């Protein structure tokens, strides 16, 4: 009896945690949509070769390994969305920008995620 209650309790906790994660992800996606439709500066941080194969309409290409050298392009922007193939390089780019006192940066994750929001 005690074991079955423990298993039930654990399953309940895991279910609640899963719902909380889904809710958090939906909130993040909603915020991303709002920021993009408010005119965010869209930056694809993939390589020029990857960018040439396809990206998001209106995005500029500043590879993540060039963010520090091109920091001036980010200053004064109301909001910035960085993205790449999977979200890893954009996470690095976000950290570099934040360490340079650039504000309102959002990691959009994959370029396909951003493309699904922007359309085209």
PLY file of the C-alpha trace (Angstrom):
ply
format ascii 1.0
element vertex 120
property float x
property float y
property float z
element edge 119
property int vertex1
property int vertex2
end_header
0.00 0.00 0.00
2.76 2.49 0.93
4.67 1.64 -2.25
1.63 2.22 -4.47
1.00 5.60 -2.78
4.63 6.53 -3.36
4.37 5.57 -7.03
1.09 7.50 -7.38
2.59 10.56 -5.70
5.65 10.44 -7.92
3.49 10.12 -11.05
1.39 13.08 -9.92
4.46 15.25 -9.30
5.90 14.34 -12.71
2.60 15.15 -14.42
2.42 18.55 -12.74
6.04 19.28 -13.68
5.34 18.32 -17.29
2.33 20.65 -17.44
4.36 23.46 -15.90
7.09 23.01 -18.53
4.53 23.05 -21.35
2.96 26.20 -19.93
6.38 27.87 -19.62
7.25 26.96 -23.22
3.92 28.35 -24.46
4.50 31.56 -22.51
7.98 31.91 -24.02
6.63 31.33 -27.54
3.86 33.91 -26.98
6.42 36.45 -25.81
8.56 35.72 -28.86
5.58 36.27 -31.18
4.80 39.57 -29.45
8.40 40.79 -29.71
8.74 39.80 -33.37
5.48 41.50 -34.35
6.64 44.60 -32.46
9.54 44.94 -34.89
12.41 43.09 -33.24
15.83 43.07 -34.88
16.06 39.50 -36.25
19.56 38.05 -36.31
20.47 34.67 -37.78
23.74 33.69 -36.09
24.49 30.72 -38.35
27.36 30.71 -40.84
27.00 32.63 -44.11
26.76 29.29 -45.93
23.87 28.15 -43.73
22.18 31.54 -44.08
22.47 31.35 -47.89
20.62 28.02 -47.84
17.58 29.73 -46.33
16.61 31.96 -43.46
13.85 34.22 -42.21
12.47 37.10 -44.24
13.92 40.34 -42.85
16.71 38.69 -40.85
20.33 39.77 -41.00
23.22 37.33 -40.79
25.78 37.99 -38.08
27.51 34.68 -37.31
27.80 33.93 -33.61
31.61 34.02 -33.77
31.42 37.64 -35.05
28.94 39.00 -32.48
31.63 40.58 -30.28
33.29 42.33 -33.24
29.94 43.67 -34.51
28.43 44.70 -31.17
27.72 48.21 -32.49
25.02 46.78 -34.80
23.02 45.75 -31.74
23.20 48.97 -29.75
20.03 51.03 -29.62
17.72 48.24 -30.76
14.41 48.03 -28.90
14.48 44.23 -28.92
16.62 41.56 -30.56
15.81 37.97 -31.48
18.79 35.73 -32.19
18.39 32.30 -33.71
20.36 29.53 -35.41
19.88 25.89 -36.36
19.02 24.52 -32.92
19.23 27.34 -30.39
22.72 26.56 -29.10
24.70 29.22 -30.99
21.93 31.75 -30.45
22.17 31.05 -26.71
25.90 31.83 -26.89
25.19 34.99 -28.90
22.60 36.09 -26.32
25.17 35.65 -23.53
27.76 37.71 -25.43
25.26 40.50 -26.04
24.13 40.52 -22.41
27.74 40.68 -21.23
28.04 43.84 -23.36
25.04 45.45 -21.65
22.71 44.89 -24.62
19.15 44.52 -23.33
15.94 42.83 -24.48
17.54 39.88 -26.23
15.49 36.78 -26.93
16.81 33.39 -27.97
14.40 32.35 -30.70
15.85 28.86 -30.91
15.84 27.44 -34.41
15.48 29.50 -37.56
12.56 27.27 -38.53
10.77 28.29 -35.31
11.21 31.96 -36.17
10.21 31.32 -39.79
6.98 29.71 -38.58
6.18 32.90 -36.65
7.18 35.33 -39.39
5.68 33.30 -42.22
7.39 33.30 -45.62
0 1
1 2
2 3
3 4
4 5
5 6
6 7
7 8
8 9
9 10
10 11
11 12
12 13
13 14
14 15
15 16
16 17
17 18
18 19
19 20
20 21
21 22
22 23
23 24
24 25
25 26
26 27
27 28
28 29
29 30
30 31
31 32
32 33
33 34
34 35
35 36
36 37
37 38
38 39
39 40
40 41
41 42
42 43
43 44
44 45
45 46
46 47
47 48
48 49
49 50
50 51
51 52
52 53
53 54
54 55
55 56
56 57
57 58
58 59
59 60
60 61
61 62
62 63
63 64
64 65
65 66
66 67
67 68
68 69
69 70
70 71
71 72
72 73
73 74
74 75
75 76
76 77
77 78
78 79
79 80
80 81
81 82
82 83
83 84
84 85
85 86
86 87
87 88
88 89
89 90
90 91
91 92
92 93
93 94
94 95
95 96
96 97
97 98
98 99
99 100
100 101
101 102
102 103
103 104
104 105
105 106
106 107
107 108
108 109
109 110
110 111
111 112
112 113
113 114
114 115
115 116
116 117
117 118
118 119
